[in-house]
Amino acid sequence: MKRLEKSIDTLLSNYDEYGMINHSGSVNLPGRESIDDIVRSLEELLFPGFLENLNTDRAAFKDLTAEKINMLSLALRGEVEKSLAFSVRLGALNCGHEGCRAVAAMVIEEFFEELPKIRIVLSKDLEAAVRGDPAAMSADEVILSYPGFQAIIVHRIAHFFWTRQVPIIPRMMSELIHRRTGIDIHPGAEIDESFFIDHGTGIVFGETTIIGKNVKIYQGVTLGALSVKKGESGKKRHPTIEDNVTIYANATILGGETVIGHNSIIGGNVWITQSVPPGSKVYNKL
């Protein structure tokens, strides 16, 4: 027992020296489990009945939805307030004279006002998936089983909070869906409507990626940066993909100045570091 007691004392000393503790008596951060629960509840709010059985009439459904939104708004407001307060303590953010609680409440109110618009965009993504995959038998099947669609649901939620400069939480959301699907989309990436990821595993989109309308991307595609130097932070480092582009499996497209012109087709396994004109076909020739 003496050895165990010594180990406990050593670990406690390590806590004091190196920190890295998240608890209510200090600088409290959003909890991973809390964010996971919130994301699942938001997915269910966007597509009711697909993550849990929904056996109720219209009147009860209305009450149930109102109850979910009220509970979710409280949970989200608490986690957003933690993330804002943490950044204030680090000197990276200023919540103004009203404080982080008021800012968090305003962000959450705006989010729930925006949720129907997010749902409209997702309906167009859903149409693109059904239209773009011959194996898709129905929209219901896509919602229930397609990892690419699950990834874009969570990305559109995370991107909202990213655009409102909420720290930490958007990255937590994007990494949650990354763990679930193998699709790694930075919450800062700008993705327009009617977007479809087929298969999806191994996809990586960087922070400053811009993707236009009606774009279809297959597994293993990387939209990355030519440089990963810390000094490049804040600059456009990742490609722009214009409207009506298809990018096939394992293509790698790098660089903030690289633009894939509209109506182009990018073949599998290509490596691109410069812009491609509209209407191009790029592929490896054996």
Salt bridges, closest charged atoms under 4 A:
ASP36 OD2 - ARG179 NH2 3.51
GLU43 OE2 - ARG180 NH1 2.96
GLU44 OE2 - LYS68 NZ 3.88
GLU52 OE2 - LYS68 NZ 2.84
GLU79 OE2 - LYS82 NZ 3.21
GLU81 OE2 - ARG101 NE 3.40
GLU110 OE2 - ARG164 NH2 2.59
ASP125 OD2 - ARG156 NE 2.76
GLU175 OE1 - HIS178 ND1 2.99
ASP184 OD2 - HIS178 ND1 3.93
ASP192 OD2 - LYS213 NZ 3.21
GLU193 OE1 - LYS124 NZ 3.39
ASP198 OD1 - HIS199 NE2 3.78
GLU207 OE1 - ARG237 NH2 3.05
